[in-house]
């Protein structure tokens, strides 16, 4: 699973939860959307971001050591991928925190 699809699934689940909270969907439709384990999905996305960052770090260290097999453009691309994936994960985290705060502020 790549990072983008994992984050898309998380956002889909958040939207479904918001619709259920707003009364737009029935409980049966909500159960269909949340068949995957949310915690496992989130852990998988974080692990993938970590893997991309470790790969970028290893490539940059190899380049600094003077390894002739590692090109500068490969290092720069891997560092940018790591940055983009980390920034995406931060945005997902921010949306999760916002959703949590909205749920906690709901009147029961």
Secondary structure, DSSP 8 states (H G I E B T S, - for coil): --HHHHHHHHHHHHHHHHHHHHT-S-HHHHHHHT-S-HHHHHHHHHHHHHHHHHHHHHHHHHHHHT-TTS-HHHHHHHHHHHHHHHHHHHHHHHHHHHHHHHHHTS--
